[in-house]
Amino acid sequence: MTAMPKVTDPAQAKAWLKDAHPDWSIVRSDKDRRWGFLDTNERGKDAAPNRATAADADTPEKLHELLDAAES
């Protein structure tokens, strides 16, 4: 797991998350909550059927942790 750098700009955090997790769509709400959504077509033919396809968190760092866990 690559540690997320400390960034204060929400746009920079979103860009870093998109780069670190290219198969995921990253969404940030106006209330500063974040989500990651995995397109079910991007899961791959060998993916477990119960693999997580969505995650949500209050911080970009926590979302990164959750997406890393979902990818492993």
VMD Tcl script that builds the backbone (N, CA, C; Angstrom):
set m [mol new atoms 216]
animate dup $m
set s [atomselect $m all]
$s set {name element resname resid chain x y z} {
  {N N MET 1 A 0.841 -1.175 0.000}
  {CA C MET 1 A 0.000 0.000 0.000}
  {C C MET 1 A 0.892 1.245 0.000}
  {N N THR 2 A 0.639 2.099 -0.940}
  {CA C THR 2 A 1.342 3.364 -1.010}
  {C C THR 2 A 0.607 4.381 -0.153}
  {N N ALA 3 A 1.331 5.046 0.709}
  {CA C ALA 3 A 0.708 6.053 1.573}
  {C C ALA 3 A 0.288 7.260 0.745}
  {N N MET 4 A -0.857 7.795 1.075}
  {CA C MET 4 A -1.334 8.982 0.393}
  {C C MET 4 A -0.591 10.192 0.925}
  {N N PRO 5 A -0.088 11.050 0.024}
  {CA C PRO 5 A 0.592 12.250 0.510}
  {C C PRO 5 A -0.390 13.206 1.179}
  {N N LYS 6 A 0.105 14.023 2.045}
  {CA C LYS 6 A -0.739 15.026 2.697}
  {C C LYS 6 A -1.016 16.150 1.705}
  {N N VAL 7 A -2.276 16.322 1.360}
  {CA C VAL 7 A -2.692 17.415 0.483}
  {C C VAL 7 A -3.882 18.104 1.134}
  {N N THR 8 A -3.960 19.410 0.951}
  {CA C THR 8 A -5.074 20.155 1.527}
  {C C THR 8 A -6.121 20.515 0.481}
  {N N ASP 9 A -5.738 20.502 -0.779}
  {CA C ASP 9 A -6.660 20.850 -1.856}
  {C C ASP 9 A -7.491 19.625 -2.237}
  {N N PRO 10 A -8.825 19.686 -2.124}
  {CA C PRO 10 A -9.665 18.540 -2.464}
  {C C PRO 10 A -9.484 18.057 -3.913}
  {N N ALA 11 A -9.233 18.969 -4.830}
  {CA C ALA 11 A -9.030 18.570 -6.226}
  {C C ALA 11 A -7.741 17.759 -6.379}
  {N N GLN 12 A -6.700 18.137 -5.649}
  {CA C GLN 12 A -5.452 17.375 -5.697}
  {C C GLN 12 A -5.636 15.991 -5.084}
  {N N ALA 13 A -6.385 15.917 -3.990}
  {CA C ALA 13 A -6.644 14.623 -3.352}
  {C C ALA 13 A -7.421 13.713 -4.306}
  {N N LYS 14 A -8.428 14.260 -4.970}
  {CA C LYS 14 A -9.216 13.471 -5.914}
  {C C LYS 14 A -8.345 12.998 -7.071}
  {N N ALA 15 A -7.500 13.865 -7.591}
  {CA C ALA 15 A -6.617 13.489 -8.699}
  {C C ALA 15 A -5.657 12.386 -8.263}
  {N N TRP 16 A -5.120 12.478 -7.049}
  {CA C TRP 16 A -4.213 11.446 -6.563}
  {C C TRP 16 A -4.946 10.115 -6.420}
  {N N LEU 17 A -6.158 10.150 -5.864}
  {CA C LEU 17 A -6.944 8.924 -5.708}
  {C C LEU 17 A -7.250 8.295 -7.066}
  {N N LYS 18 A -7.607 9.110 -8.058}
  {CA C LYS 18 A -7.899 8.586 -9.391}
  {C C LYS 18 A -6.658 7.943 -10.004}
  {N N ASP 19 A -5.501 8.540 -9.761}
  {CA C ASP 19 A -4.254 7.984 -10.281}
  {C C ASP 19 A -3.885 6.683 -9.568}
  {N N ALA 20 A -4.085 6.643 -8.258}
  {CA C ALA 20 A -3.742 5.463 -7.467}
  {C C ALA 20 A -4.722 4.314 -7.676}
  {N N HIS 21 A -5.950 4.630 -8.058}
  {CA C HIS 21 A -7.001 3.622 -8.219}
  {C C HIS 21 A -7.724 3.863 -9.551}
  {N N PRO 22 A -7.059 3.574 -10.665}
  {CA C PRO 22 A -7.594 3.954 -11.978}
  {C C PRO 22 A -8.891 3.257 -12.381}
  {N N ASP 23 A -9.210 2.113 -11.790}
  {CA C ASP 23 A -10.451 1.413 -12.153}
  {C C ASP 23 A -11.664 1.944 -11.399}
  {N N TRP 24 A -11.443 2.875 -10.510}
  {CA C TRP 24 A -12.511 3.395 -9.661}
  {C C TRP 24 A -12.905 4.799 -10.078}
  {N N SER 25 A -14.190 5.104 -9.986}
  {CA C SER 25 A -14.680 6.472 -10.140}
  {C C SER 25 A -14.679 7.097 -8.754}
  {N N ILE 26 A -14.065 8.253 -8.630}
  {CA C ILE 26 A -13.962 8.937 -7.347}
  {C C ILE 26 A -14.920 10.126 -7.351}
  {N N VAL 27 A -15.733 10.213 -6.302}
  {CA C VAL 27 A -16.735 11.273 -6.198}
  {C C VAL 27 A -16.547 11.977 -4.864}
  {N N ARG 28 A -16.640 13.314 -4.888}
  {CA C ARG 28 A -16.588 14.115 -3.662}
  {C C ARG 28 A -17.836 14.972 -3.605}
  {N N SER 29 A -18.534 14.926 -2.489}
  {CA C SER 29 A -19.754 15.712 -2.333}
  {C C SER 29 A -19.436 17.126 -1.866}
  {N N ASP 30 A -20.427 17.981 -1.956}
  {CA C ASP 30 A -20.249 19.352 -1.470}
  {C C ASP 30 A -20.176 19.395 0.057}
  {N N LYS 31 A -20.495 18.297 0.715}
  {CA C LYS 31 A -20.368 18.178 2.172}
  {C C LYS 31 A -19.020 17.561 2.561}
  {N N ASP 32 A -18.132 17.387 1.572}
  {CA C ASP 32 A -16.770 16.887 1.757}
  {C C ASP 32 A -16.710 15.410 2.111}
  {N N ARG 33 A -17.689 14.631 1.674}
  {CA C ARG 33 A -17.652 13.173 1.816}
  {C C ARG 33 A -17.168 12.593 0.498}
  {N N ARG 34 A -16.525 11.434 0.542}
  {CA C ARG 34 A -15.962 10.832 -0.658}
  {C C ARG 34 A -16.462 9.416 -0.866}
  {N N TRP 35 A -16.584 9.038 -2.160}
  {CA C TRP 35 A -16.986 7.696 -2.553}
  {C C TRP 35 A -16.066 7.206 -3.653}
  {N N GLY 36 A -15.933 5.899 -3.707}
  {CA C GLY 36 A -15.274 5.245 -4.822}
  {C C GLY 36 A -16.218 4.184 -5.353}
  {N N PHE 37 A -16.411 4.167 -6.670}
  {CA C PHE 37 A -17.292 3.189 -7.313}
  {C C PHE 37 A -16.508 2.432 -8.365}
  {N N LEU 38 A -16.556 1.110 -8.302}
  {CA C LEU 38 A -15.902 0.257 -9.283}
  {C C LEU 38 A -16.938 -0.201 -10.288}
  {N N ASP 39 A -16.698 0.097 -11.538}
  {CA C ASP 39 A -17.589 -0.373 -12.605}
  {C C ASP 39 A -17.554 -1.900 -12.588}
  {N N THR 40 A -18.703 -2.539 -12.498}
  {CA C THR 40 A -18.729 -3.996 -12.414}
  {C C THR 40 A -18.116 -4.644 -13.651}
  {N N ASN 41 A -18.089 -3.954 -14.773}
  {CA C ASN 41 A -17.426 -4.484 -15.963}
  {C C ASN 41 A -15.911 -4.437 -15.825}
  {N N GLU 42 A -15.394 -3.635 -14.912}
  {CA C GLU 42 A -13.961 -3.500 -14.700}
  {C C GLU 42 A -13.434 -4.476 -13.641}
  {N N ARG 43 A -14.319 -5.265 -13.033}
  {CA C ARG 43 A -13.881 -6.179 -11.969}
  {C C ARG 43 A -12.973 -7.265 -12.501}
  {N N GLY 44 A -13.130 -7.633 -13.736}
  {CA C GLY 44 A -12.320 -8.710 -14.296}
  {C C GLY 44 A -13.021 -10.039 -14.168}
  {N N LYS 45 A -12.741 -10.917 -15.086}
  {CA C LYS 45 A -13.440 -12.206 -15.125}
  {C C LYS 45 A -13.096 -13.101 -13.943}
  {N N ASP 46 A -11.960 -12.864 -13.299}
  {CA C ASP 46 A -11.546 -13.711 -12.183}
  {C C ASP 46 A -11.895 -13.129 -10.821}
  {N N ALA 47 A -12.591 -12.010 -10.811}
  {CA C ALA 47 A -12.931 -11.369 -9.541}
  {C C ALA 47 A -13.948 -12.200 -8.770}
  {N N ALA 48 A -13.800 -12.183 -7.475}
  {CA C ALA 48 A -14.770 -12.878 -6.628}
  {C C ALA 48 A -16.122 -12.183 -6.766}
  {N N PRO 49 A -17.211 -12.948 -6.801}
  {CA C PRO 49 A -18.518 -12.321 -6.989}
  {C C PRO 49 A -18.926 -11.377 -5.875}
  {N N ASN 50 A -18.326 -11.525 -4.707}
  {CA C ASN 50 A -18.695 -10.646 -3.587}
  {C C ASN 50 A -17.688 -9.519 -3.373}
  {N N ARG 51 A -16.866 -9.265 -4.355}
  {CA C ARG 51 A -15.878 -8.183 -4.232}
  {C C ARG 51 A -16.585 -6.840 -4.108}
  {N N ALA 52 A -16.057 -5.995 -3.246}
  {CA C ALA 52 A -16.645 -4.673 -3.043}
  {C C ALA 52 A -16.575 -3.856 -4.322}
  {N N THR 53 A -17.660 -3.173 -4.630}
  {CA C THR 53 A -17.698 -2.303 -5.804}
  {C C THR 53 A -17.973 -0.856 -5.419}
  {N N ALA 54 A -18.041 -0.584 -4.110}
  {CA C ALA 54 A -18.261 0.785 -3.636}
  {C C ALA 54 A -17.644 0.932 -2.245}
  {N N ALA 55 A -17.185 2.140 -1.977}
  {CA C ALA 55 A -16.640 2.463 -0.662}
  {C C ALA 55 A -16.911 3.936 -0.403}
  {N N ASP 56 A -17.073 4.300 0.861}
  {CA C ASP 56 A -17.274 5.703 1.195}
  {C C ASP 56 A -16.524 6.034 2.476}
  {N N ALA 57 A -16.086 7.300 2.569}
  {CA C ALA 57 A -15.287 7.722 3.713}
  {C C ALA 57 A -15.391 9.234 3.903}
  {N N ASP 58 A -15.014 9.671 5.088}
  {CA C ASP 58 A -15.026 11.099 5.402}
  {C C ASP 58 A -13.752 11.814 4.960}
  {N N THR 59 A -12.691 11.056 4.730}
  {CA C THR 59 A -11.420 11.678 4.333}
  {C C THR 59 A -10.855 10.954 3.115}
  {N N PRO 60 A -10.040 11.650 2.328}
  {CA C PRO 60 A -9.422 10.970 1.193}
  {C C PRO 60 A -8.467 9.863 1.647}
  {N N GLU 61 A -7.807 10.049 2.782}
  {CA C GLU 61 A -6.891 9.023 3.293}
  {C C GLU 61 A -7.642 7.736 3.627}
  {N N LYS 62 A -8.798 7.874 4.276}
  {CA C LYS 62 A -9.589 6.691 4.628}
  {C C LYS 62 A -10.135 6.024 3.368}
  {N N LEU 63 A -10.572 6.808 2.391}
  {CA C LEU 63 A -11.057 6.211 1.145}
  {C C LEU 63 A -9.933 5.440 0.469}
  {N N HIS 64 A -8.738 5.981 0.476}
  {CA C HIS 64 A -7.579 5.284 -0.097}
  {C C HIS 64 A -7.371 3.934 0.594}
  {N N GLU 65 A -7.438 3.918 1.927}
  {CA C GLU 65 A -7.294 2.662 2.676}
  {C C GLU 65 A -8.356 1.650 2.257}
  {N N LEU 66 A -9.598 2.100 2.157}
  {CA C LEU 66 A -10.698 1.206 1.806}
  {C C LEU 66 A -10.553 0.679 0.377}
  {N N LEU 67 A -10.137 1.531 -0.544}
  {CA C LEU 67 A -9.958 1.082 -1.929}
  {C C LEU 67 A -8.784 0.117 -2.036}
  {N N ASP 68 A -7.710 0.368 -1.304}
  {CA C ASP 68 A -6.598 -0.575 -1.277}
  {C C ASP 68 A -7.068 -1.939 -0.777}
  {N N ALA 69 A -7.854 -1.942 0.280}
  {CA C ALA 69 A -8.352 -3.207 0.833}
  {C C ALA 69 A -9.270 -3.914 -0.173}
  {N N ALA 70 A -10.093 -3.169 -0.874}
  {CA C ALA 70 A -10.998 -3.761 -1.849}
  {C C ALA 70 A -10.240 -4.333 -3.045}
  {N N GLU 71 A -9.097 -3.762 -3.354}
  {CA C GLU 71 A -8.309 -4.227 -4.503}
  {C C GLU 71 A -7.454 -5.435 -4.175}
  {N N SER 72 A -7.261 -5.737 -2.901}
  {CA C SER 72 A -6.405 -6.874 -2.552}
  {C C SER 72 A -7.178 -8.147 -2.370}
}
mol reanalyze $m
mol bondsrecalc $m
mol representation Tube
mol addrep $m
